[in-house]
Amino acid sequence: MKPFSDPVDQKVIESQAVLQDYKDSSFSKGHLNPSSHQSTKEDREATFTLTNIVPQRDGSNCGPWCKLENEVLERFKAFCKGPMYVITGVMPYKSETHWINNRVSVPEYMWSAYCCPSYGSYLPEDMRSFFPTYAAVGRNDPISGEEIVPVNAKAKPSVRGYDVRKMPLETLEGFLAERLKASVSLFDGNCKK
């Protein structure tokens, strides 16, 4: 991975987000592929490219969304036998677009789904519904409607409105299909062996 030249080449600025876009924007750089899910230092560093980044509010990125990423990693370590496949993406706003500096699109929601095709038969009762697939949607805007992810009014103020709703894969695919106006199937064969 090579850093951009200084100043950044105009062709790069015209084709993708650059660090300057985030300066004074009130958005953090949220990972699609979390650095914490990588096993080597080199792999963790590679996740910091701006092509792996989306504008995310701190209340989400450092709060409930971070907690979700950690839970997924712990499930993988504890129960998957072999690989776990994780897909993370964003949902745009339903009726209007939101931008940073008219350059970087801001999502209304983050979503993530995983597939663990081979997992231990020793799953505790409270973990059985999470395998072989599971998904979640997280709020990236505290004033969004609550039709997809309700707000926990009892959450501490710094994370209120950035709730994450965990759900079966099929529920997420339904929300994505409705929002994107397209058929959505995230894992081939619904992650069955």
C-alpha positions as CSV (number, residue, x, y, z in Angstrom):
1,M,0.0,0.0,0.0
2,K,1.5,3.3,-1.0
3,P,0.4,6.7,0.4
4,F,-1.0,9.3,-1.9
5,S,1.5,11.8,-3.2
6,D,1.3,15.3,-1.7
7,P,-0.6,17.1,-3.2
8,V,-3.0,14.3,-4.2
9,D,-3.2,13.8,-8.0
10,Q,-6.3,15.5,-9.4
11,K,-7.3,12.2,-11.2
12,V,-7.5,10.5,-7.8
13,I,-9.5,13.3,-6.3
14,E,-12.0,13.1,-9.2
15,S,-12.4,9.3,-8.9
16,Q,-12.6,8.6,-5.1
17,A,-12.8,10.0,-1.6
18,V,-9.6,11.4,-0.2
19,L,-8.6,12.3,3.4
20,Q,-9.5,16.0,2.9
21,D,-13.1,15.0,2.3
22,Y,-13.4,13.9,5.9
23,K,-11.6,16.9,7.5
24,D,-14.1,18.9,9.7
25,S,-16.9,16.7,8.4
26,S,-18.2,15.3,11.8
27,F,-17.9,11.8,10.3
28,S,-15.4,9.2,11.2
29,K,-13.9,6.8,8.7
30,G,-15.9,3.6,9.3
31,H,-14.5,0.3,8.1
32,L,-16.5,-2.1,5.8
33,N,-13.9,-4.8,6.4
34,P,-12.9,-4.2,10.1
35,S,-9.2,-4.1,10.9
36,S,-9.9,-6.0,14.1
37,H,-11.0,-9.0,12.0
38,Q,-7.6,-9.4,10.4
39,S,-4.9,-11.6,11.9
40,T,-1.7,-9.9,10.8
41,K,-0.4,-6.4,11.2
42,E,-0.1,-6.0,7.4
43,D,-3.7,-7.2,6.8
44,R,-4.9,-4.7,9.5
45,E,-3.1,-1.9,7.9
46,A,-4.5,-2.7,4.5
47,T,-8.1,-2.1,5.8
48,F,-7.3,1.6,6.2
49,T,-7.6,2.4,2.4
50,L,-10.3,4.9,1.6
51,T,-12.0,2.3,-0.7
52,N,-12.8,0.3,2.5
53,I,-14.1,3.3,4.3
54,V,-17.6,4.9,4.6
55,P,-18.7,8.0,6.5
56,Q,-19.9,6.8,9.9
57,R,-21.0,8.8,12.9
58,D,-18.8,8.3,16.0
59,G,-21.8,7.3,18.0
60,S,-22.2,4.3,15.7
61,N,-18.6,3.5,14.8
62,C,-17.3,3.6,18.4
63,G,-20.5,2.3,20.0
64,P,-23.0,-0.3,19.0
65,W,-21.4,-1.0,15.6
66,C,-18.0,-1.7,17.2
67,K,-19.7,-4.0,19.7
68,L,-21.4,-5.9,16.8
69,E,-18.0,-6.3,15.0
70,N,-16.5,-7.7,18.2
71,E,-19.4,-10.2,18.7
72,V,-19.1,-11.5,15.1
73,L,-15.3,-12.0,15.6
74,E,-15.9,-13.9,18.9
75,R,-18.6,-16.1,17.3
76,F,-16.1,-17.0,14.6
77,K,-13.4,-17.8,17.1
78,A,-15.6,-19.8,19.4
79,F,-17.9,-21.7,17.0
80,C,-16.8,-21.7,13.3
81,K,-14.8,-24.7,12.0
82,G,-13.1,-23.3,9.0
83,P,-13.8,-19.9,7.4
84,M,-16.5,-17.4,8.2
85,Y,-17.6,-15.2,5.3
86,V,-18.6,-11.6,6.2
87,I,-20.3,-9.1,3.9
88,T,-20.7,-5.5,5.0
89,G,-22.4,-2.7,3.2
90,V,-24.5,0.4,3.5
91,M,-28.0,1.4,2.7
92,P,-28.6,4.9,1.2
93,Y,-31.3,7.2,2.5
94,K,-34.7,6.3,1.1
95,S,-35.8,9.7,-0.3
96,E,-32.8,12.0,-0.6
97,T,-29.0,11.7,-0.7
98,H,-26.7,13.0,2.0
99,W,-23.2,14.1,1.1
100,I,-19.9,15.3,2.6
101,N,-18.8,18.3,0.6
102,N,-20.9,17.1,-2.4
103,R,-18.4,14.3,-2.9
104,V,-18.8,11.4,-0.5
105,S,-22.2,9.8,-0.1
106,V,-23.3,9.3,3.5
107,P,-25.3,6.1,4.3
108,E,-28.4,6.0,6.5
109,Y,-27.6,2.5,7.7
110,M,-24.7,0.1,7.9
111,W,-25.4,-3.6,7.5
112,S,-23.4,-6.8,7.9
113,A,-24.1,-10.5,7.4
114,Y,-22.0,-13.6,8.0
115,C,-22.0,-17.1,6.8
116,C,-20.3,-19.9,8.8
117,P,-20.9,-23.0,6.7
118,S,-19.2,-25.4,9.2
119,Y,-19.7,-24.9,12.9
120,G,-19.5,-26.9,16.0
121,S,-22.3,-29.2,17.0
122,Y,-21.7,-28.0,20.6
123,L,-23.5,-24.7,20.2
124,P,-25.1,-23.5,23.4
125,E,-28.8,-23.0,23.3
126,D,-28.6,-19.2,23.2
127,M,-26.2,-19.4,20.1
128,R,-28.2,-21.8,17.9
129,S,-30.2,-19.1,16.1
130,F,-26.9,-17.4,15.0
131,F,-25.8,-20.2,12.7
132,P,-25.1,-20.8,9.9
133,T,-26.0,-17.2,9.0
134,Y,-27.0,-14.1,10.8
135,A,-27.2,-10.4,10.1
136,A,-27.6,-6.9,11.5
137,V,-28.4,-3.4,10.5
138,G,-27.1,-0.4,12.4
139,R,-28.3,3.2,12.3
140,N,-25.9,5.8,11.1
141,D,-28.3,8.7,11.6
142,P,-29.9,9.2,15.1
143,I,-32.9,11.0,13.6
144,S,-33.8,8.4,10.9
145,G,-37.2,6.7,11.1
146,E,-37.5,3.6,13.2
147,E,-39.1,1.2,10.6
148,I,-35.8,-0.8,10.2
149,V,-34.0,-0.2,13.5
150,P,-35.9,1.1,16.5
151,V,-34.2,3.5,18.9
152,N,-33.5,2.4,22.5
153,A,-34.5,5.5,24.5
154,K,-32.7,4.1,27.5
155,A,-29.3,4.1,25.7
156,K,-26.7,6.5,27.0
157,P,-26.7,9.8,25.2
158,S,-23.4,9.3,23.3
159,V,-24.9,6.3,21.4
160,R,-28.6,6.9,21.5
161,G,-30.0,6.6,18.0
162,Y,-27.1,4.5,16.7
163,D,-28.8,1.2,17.6
164,V,-28.0,-2.1,15.9
165,R,-30.8,-4.6,15.2
166,K,-29.7,-8.2,14.9
167,M,-31.8,-10.4,12.6
168,P,-31.9,-13.5,10.5
169,L,-30.2,-13.2,7.1
170,E,-33.6,-13.4,5.2
171,T,-34.9,-10.3,7.1
172,L,-31.8,-8.3,6.1
173,E,-32.2,-9.4,2.5
174,G,-35.8,-8.3,2.6
175,F,-34.8,-4.8,3.8
176,L,-32.1,-4.5,1.2
177,A,-34.4,-5.7,-1.6
178,E,-37.0,-3.1,-0.6
179,R,-34.6,-0.2,-0.2
180,L,-32.5,-1.0,-3.3
181,K,-35.5,-2.1,-5.5
182,A,-33.7,-5.3,-6.5
183,S,-33.6,-9.0,-5.6
184,V,-30.9,-9.7,-3.0
185,S,-29.3,-13.0,-2.1
186,L,-26.1,-12.5,-0.1
187,F,-24.8,-16.0,0.1
188,D,-24.9,-18.8,-2.5
189,G,-27.3,-21.5,-1.3
190,N,-28.0,-19.5,1.8
191,C,-24.7,-20.7,3.2
192,K,-25.7,-24.4,3.4
193,K,-22.9,-26.9,2.9
